[in-house]
Amino acid sequence: MFRPSRSVRGPDPWLPYRTALFVAGAACGLGGMAFDIGWLVTVGIVLLGMGVVVGLIARRRAEREP
């Protein structure tokens, strides 16, 4: 069974960037779906993917720090 860790990790310096990428990706994706613009949906998906990658990089760097 999956049990998330409840340990305190401290502040996340990457959180503003991840939040901005999420907002921009969601806006592009929803705008592209609303106006039926395929390339805008693709841009939204790419931005959301970049947010996931930034989150993974931040987590990996946090694990390496003592």
Sine and cosine of phi, psi and omega as CSV:
sin_phi,cos_phi,sin_psi,cos_psi,sin_omega,cos_omega
0.00,0.00,0.62,-0.79,-0.01,-1.00
-0.99,0.16,0.81,-0.58,0.05,-1.00
-0.80,-0.60,0.93,-0.36,0.02,-1.00
-0.93,0.37,0.51,-0.86,0.01,-1.00
-0.96,0.27,0.68,-0.73,0.03,-1.00
-0.97,-0.25,0.20,0.98,0.01,-1.00
-0.95,0.30,0.53,-0.85,-0.01,-1.00
-0.98,0.21,0.80,-0.60,-0.04,-1.00
-0.99,-0.15,-0.26,0.97,-0.03,-1.00
1.00,-0.05,-0.02,-1.00,-0.04,-1.00
-0.93,0.36,0.52,-0.85,0.01,-1.00
-0.97,-0.25,0.95,-0.31,-0.02,-1.00
-0.93,0.36,-0.29,0.96,-0.04,-1.00
-1.00,-0.03,-0.07,1.00,-0.09,-1.00
-0.86,0.51,-0.67,0.74,0.03,-1.00
-0.88,0.47,-0.60,0.80,0.01,-1.00
-0.94,0.35,-0.67,0.74,0.03,-1.00
-0.91,0.42,-0.63,0.78,0.02,-1.00
-0.91,0.41,-0.69,0.73,0.01,-1.00
-0.89,0.45,-0.66,0.75,0.04,-1.00
-0.90,0.43,-0.63,0.78,0.02,-1.00
-0.90,0.43,-0.72,0.69,-0.03,-1.00
-0.90,0.44,-0.71,0.70,-0.01,-1.00
-0.91,0.42,-0.67,0.74,0.01,-1.00
-0.91,0.41,-0.66,0.75,0.02,-1.00
-0.92,0.40,-0.65,0.76,0.01,-1.00
-0.91,0.42,-0.70,0.72,0.03,-1.00
-0.90,0.43,-0.69,0.72,0.00,-1.00
-0.90,0.45,-0.72,0.69,0.00,-1.00
-0.93,0.37,-0.64,0.77,0.05,-1.00
-0.89,0.45,-0.66,0.75,0.03,-1.00
-0.91,0.42,-0.61,0.79,0.04,-1.00
-0.94,0.33,-0.63,0.78,-0.04,-1.00
-0.92,0.40,-0.64,0.77,-0.05,-1.00
-0.98,-0.19,0.10,1.00,0.03,-1.00
0.84,0.55,0.78,0.62,0.04,-1.00
-0.91,-0.40,0.97,-0.26,-0.11,-0.99
-0.89,0.46,-0.64,0.77,-0.04,-1.00
-0.94,0.35,-0.47,0.88,0.03,-1.00
-0.95,0.31,-0.59,0.81,0.10,-1.00
-0.90,0.44,-0.66,0.76,0.02,-1.00
-0.89,0.45,-0.67,0.74,0.05,-1.00
-0.88,0.48,-0.66,0.75,0.04,-1.00
-0.88,0.47,-0.67,0.74,0.03,-1.00
-0.90,0.43,-0.66,0.75,0.02,-1.00
-0.90,0.44,-0.68,0.73,0.01,-1.00
-0.90,0.43,-0.66,0.76,0.06,-1.00
-0.90,0.43,-0.63,0.78,0.07,-1.00
-0.90,0.44,-0.63,0.78,0.05,-1.00
-0.90,0.44,-0.60,0.80,0.06,-1.00
-0.89,0.45,-0.63,0.78,0.05,-1.00
-0.91,0.42,-0.68,0.73,0.01,-1.00
-0.90,0.44,-0.68,0.74,0.03,-1.00
-0.88,0.47,-0.63,0.77,0.05,-1.00
-0.90,0.44,-0.65,0.76,0.03,-1.00
-0.92,0.39,-0.64,0.77,0.03,-1.00
-0.90,0.43,-0.69,0.72,0.00,-1.00
-0.89,0.45,-0.65,0.76,0.01,-1.00
-0.91,0.40,-0.65,0.76,0.00,-1.00
-0.91,0.41,-0.63,0.78,0.05,-1.00
-0.92,0.38,-0.59,0.81,0.02,-1.00
-0.92,0.38,-0.54,0.84,0.02,-1.00
-0.95,0.32,-0.49,0.87,-0.01,-1.00
-0.97,0.22,-0.47,0.88,-0.03,-1.00
-0.95,0.31,0.60,-0.80,-0.02,-1.00
-0.96,0.28,0.00,0.00,0.00,0.00
